[in-house]
Amino acid sequence: MLLYLADYLLSVDGGFRVFHYLTFRAILGVLTSLLISLIIGPWMIRRLRGNKIGQSIRELGPQSHYEKAGTPTMGGTLILVAIAVSTLLWADLGNRYIWVILLVTMGYGVIGFIDDYRKVIKRNSDGLSAKAKYLGQSVIGLTAAIFLYKTASIPAETQFFIPFFKDVMLDMGPMYVVLSYFVIVGTSNAVNLTDGLDGLAIMPTVMVAAGLGVFAYVSGHATFSQYLAIPYLPNAGELIIFCAAIIGAGLGFLWFNTYPAMVFMGDVGALALGGALGVLAVLVRQEIVLVIMGGVFVMETLSVIIQVASFKMTGKRVFRMAPIHHHFELKGWPEPRVIVRFWIITVILVLIGLATLKLR
């Protein structure tokens, strides 16, 4: 929005040309979403606490979690507001990628909001039924995938690229829609499963968004993409503004969500942020890199799948509890230790993902 104002003011003073630099607007995007989170956060927490919108705790699980009962939830609304405002202010709103990722993120946020609302009203952990939740995610994810496939203007937008190889690109055809759908829906649910401890999900989300932001920037830059032998995607560069908004909003939310948490993000935040990361990976054609960078999300998801499959087939559990972060808690790890170690793992994985830019 402000980019158009800068264009108008450019006739008055050439200094406004600085707003055309993606890196400058990305910095402003981080600061804007961060400030929104820090300013609105205390007010929102007071409102949530005043309306008794508190988290209910499952009967099964680590005993230490009972102390968290009543902690305000649905704080993910704060994240979404900060992301939306910052993106709308600093991004080029003529870029279709921006609208796709914004609409998917907010759409998943609505699904999460309904789920959280039902949990709060019923004062239990049931919320929205799994079928209804998955249906909503599927409709939004599939709609986005079909739209991107139908509006693709160059072959690179729908090709499948494999890291570590310069010239391995597969024409997906309609399978692009299938892959994109599973990446978007799968990542949304993976982040949601990870969101079980204070700050556990938000910091890896921030780090993965930063990593994918680098891919967005170089993919949208003709010279950099050619030098690094990655697909040139003319519209992708603008996505760094959205990534910057996630970083700022995420760090601002972490200010209140760090252990011991003053507020939880709830499904409204977790589903939305997961969907956002999935769309990002699809838009910059780095689905495999997302799997690498988001290894913690993958690990959490696999632990649930393995646990359920093992119990159904053998009647035995592989882990003391799934997702796996609860397994380590029940082994005696203090919650902050689990959180920080998962953060460290994410740092390493994001660096490995970034290394694929050069190791080709």
N, C-alpha and C positions, 0 to 999 in steps of 0.2 A: 504493500500500500504506500509506504513512505518512499519507495523507489520511484513511483510516478511523480510524487512531489519533488523529489530530487531532480528528476528530468526537467520539470517545469522551472525550477530554480537555477538550473544549469545555464540558462540564458542570461541570468543575472550575475552569477559568479561561477567561474570554471572550477572552483574548489569543490563544488558538489559532485564532481565526477568521481570522487572517492567512493561514493555509494554504489558505483558500478562494480567495485572490486568485491568478489565473493568473500574473500578472507575478512575484509573489513565488516561486511554485513554479518558474517558468521560470529565475529567477536561481539557485535552489538546484540545478536540473537542470544548468545550465551548470557550476557549481562542482563538483558531484558527479562528473560524467563527466570533467571536466578533472583532478580529483585522482586518480581511478581510473587514468586514462591515465598521469599523471606518476609515480604510485607503482608501478604494475605494469610500466610500460614497460621500465625497466632490467632487471628480473628476466626478463621475456619475451625481451628481446634476447639476454641471456646464455644462456637455454635454447635459443633458436633457433640461436645460434652454436655452442653446445656440441654440439647434435645435427646440426650441419652442414647446416641447412636454409637453403641459400644460393641466390641467384638465378643462373640460367644466362643467358648473353647470346647473342643471335642472332649468327650470323656476319656477316650483312648489317647495316649500320648504322654510326653514328658510331664511330670508333675509340676515342674517349674513354670509351665505355661499357664497354670491356674491363676498365677499372680497377674497375668495380663488381661484377665476377664474385665470387660468394661472399658478397655482402652478404645478411644475413638477410632472408628474405621471409616472407609470411603474417602480417605485422604487423597486417593488417586485423582479425585475431581480437581484438586489443586494443581496436580501435575498437568492434567489435560488443559485446564484454563491457561496455564503459563505457556504451554507448547503452542496452543492455538493462537493466542494473542501475539506472541513473539514471531511466529511464522507468518501470520497475516501482515504484520508490520514490516518485516524485513525481506520477505521472499518476493520473487517475481510471480505475481498472481496470474500471469498469462501462461505459466508453465503447467502443463497437464499433470506432470508427475507430482507436483505439490498438492494439487487438488485430490488426486487419487489417494495419496498417503494420508492426507488430512481426513478425508471422508472415511477411510477404513479405520483409522485410529479412533475417531470419534464414534463411529458405528459400533466398534467393539467396546468402547467405553460405555455406551448405552446398554449393551447386553450385560456388562459387568455391574452397572448401576442397578439394573433390575434385580440381578442376583443378590447383590449386597442389601438392597432394600428389603427383599423378602427375608433374608437372614436376620436383619435387625428387627423387623416387625414380629417374626415368629420366635425370635430369641433362640434359634438353634442353627445348626450348620447345614440345613437342607438347601435353602435358597432355591434358585431356579433349577428345574429338572435338567439332568444331563442331556436328555434328548432335545429339549427346547434350546438349551444353550448351544449345543452343537449345530442345530438347525440354523440358528441365527448367525453363528460364525460362518457356516458353509455358504449361506446366501450372500453374505457380504464378501467373503473371500472369492467365491466363484464369480460374482459380478465384476469385481476388480480384475481378476485374471482374464476374463473374456474381453473386457473393455481394453485392457492393455494389448491383448493379442490383435484385436480388430483395428486398433489405432496405431499399431507399430508402423513406423515410416521407413525403417532401415532393417536389414536382416539381423544385425547384431542385437537388436532389441529382443529377439525371441530365440536366439541361439544359446546353446548350453556350453559354458566354458569350464575347462578343468584347470585348476591351479597347477603351477610347476611346469606347464607345457605352453610353448609359445603359440603353436598353430593348431591346437586341438579345439575345434569348435563344431558342435553338432547341431544340425538344423532340426529343431524340435517339432515344427508343424503344430498341429492341434495338441500334442502332448505338452506343449508349453503351458497350456491352461491347467492341465492336470498337475504338473509339477508346481506351478505357482500356487495353486489352491492348497496343496498339502504343505508347502513351505509356510504360507501365511497362517493357516489354521493350526498347524503343528507348532509353530513358534509361539503363537498366542497361548496355547495350552501349556507349553513347556515353561514359559515364564510364570504362568499362574501356579504351576506345581512348585516352582522354586520359591515363591513368595510365602515362606513359612516362618522366617526368623527376622529379627529387626535389622533392616538394611541389607538382607541377603540378596534380594532380587534387584533392588534399585541400582546398586553400584555396578554389578556386571552389565546391567542394561546400559548404563552410562558409558562404560568402557567399550562395549560392542558397538554402540551408536557412534562413538568417536572413531573406532576403527573403520566402520562402514562409511563414515563421513570422508575419510581419506580416500577410499575407493571412489566415492561419488565425485570428489573434486578432481582427481586425476582422470577418471573416465570421461568427464565432461570437458577436459582440456585436450585439444587436438595434439599438441606437442608432447605433453606428458604421457598420454595414452599410447602414442606411437613409440616413444622411447621405452616405455615399460612393457610394451607388447600386450596391452590389455584392450578390450573393445572400446572404441570411441563412441560415446553416447552423448550427443549434443545437449540433451535436456537434463542429464544427470547431475551436472555441477551444482545446480540450484538446490539439490537435496542437502547439501552441506548446511544450509540455513535451518532446515528441519532437524538435522542431527545436532546442530548447535543448540536448538531450542530444547531438545531432549536432555542434553548435557546440563544446561543451566537449570531446567526444571527439576531434573533428577538430583542434582547437588543441593538445590534449595530444599527439596523434600527430605533428603537425607539429614539435613540439619535438625529436623524434628523426628525422623524415623530411626536415627542411630540408637544403639542400645544404651539404656532402656527406652524403648520407643514411646513417644508422646502421641503418635498417631500411626495407624496402619493404612496402606494404600488400598487394600481390598481388591476385589475382582475388577472394579471400575478402572483401576490403574494397571493391574497386572495383565489382564486380557488385552487392553488397549496398547500397552507398551510392547507386548509380545507380537501383536499384529503389526505394529509399526516396524519392528525389526525385520519381520518376515517380508513385508512389502519393500523395505529398503534393499534387502538382499536380492529380491526379484528384479527391482528396477536397475540396480547396478550390475546385474548378471553375476552375482557371487554367492550362489546358494551353498556351494561347498565350503567357501570361506566362512559363511555364517555358522555352519556346523562346527568348524574348527574354533572360531572365536567364542561361540556360545556353547562350548563344551560342558560347562557347568549345567546349563539348561538341558543339554542332551543327557548328561549323567543322571540328573534328577528324574527325567522322563523314563529312561531305561530302567531305573531302579523300581519304579512303580510297575512297569510292564513285566519285569522279571519276577517281582514279588507276587503279582496277581497270577501269572502263568504257573509259577512254582506251586502256589497254594492250591490252585484248581487241579493240577495234574498229580501232585504228590501229597497234598495236605500239609506240606511243610513250608516255612518261610525262609527265604535266603537272608533277609535283613531283619533286624529287630523291629524295624518299622520303616515304612516308605512314605514319602520320598526320603532319599538317603540322608539328608541333613538330620532327620530325626533319629536315624540309626546311630549316628555319631554322638548325638546328645544322650541316647540311652546307654551308650558305652561309657559315658562319664565325661565327655568333653564339655567344658563350659560353653554356653551359647556364643559369647564373643570369639572364642577360638575357632568354632566352626565357621562363623561368618567371615572372619579375616582370612582364614586359610582358603576358603572358597574364592574370596577376592583375589588372593595371590595367584591361585590357579588361573583365574580369568585374565589377569595381567599377562601371564606367560602365554596363554592361548591367543590373546589378541596380538601379541608380538609375533607369534608364529604365523598368524593370518596375514599380518602386514608384510612378513618376510616373503610371502608368495609373490609380492609385487616385483621382487628382484630375482628370485630363484626360479627362473624360467629357461 
